[in-house]
Amino acid sequence: MNQTIGALRVLCSLCWALFVWAIAAEMDFLPALGDDFIWRWQFALFGGIVCWVTAERLADLRCRCCGAAPVLLRGLLTASHELLCHRCLKWNPAPERSLSPET
């Protein structure tokens, strides 16, 4: 999860750097990257905002069982389809058998 959040924040920084470059190119301070419609500054700004908000939303996710912060996204692929931490994902609810004989 931390790698995903880190990657989204790096992508956000790249989008905002592209946004600054596009604004500087419109003011003729830097050369333009191209005349394509995709390189407009609005798309770079919007992409940066979307990446930042997504990273912050993922950072706020908690385990559905115990409330721990380090959640595993692979928990969505289990049978329960819940966000769980490593400890809750490995938890076995079956009672352990005792080695001592019951009297």
Secondary structure, DSSP 8 states (H G I E B T S, - for coil): -HHHHHHHHHHHHHHHHHHHHHHHHHTTSS--S-S-GGG-HHHHHHHHHHHHHHHHHHHT---TTT--S-EEGGGGGSTT---EEHHHHS---S----SS---
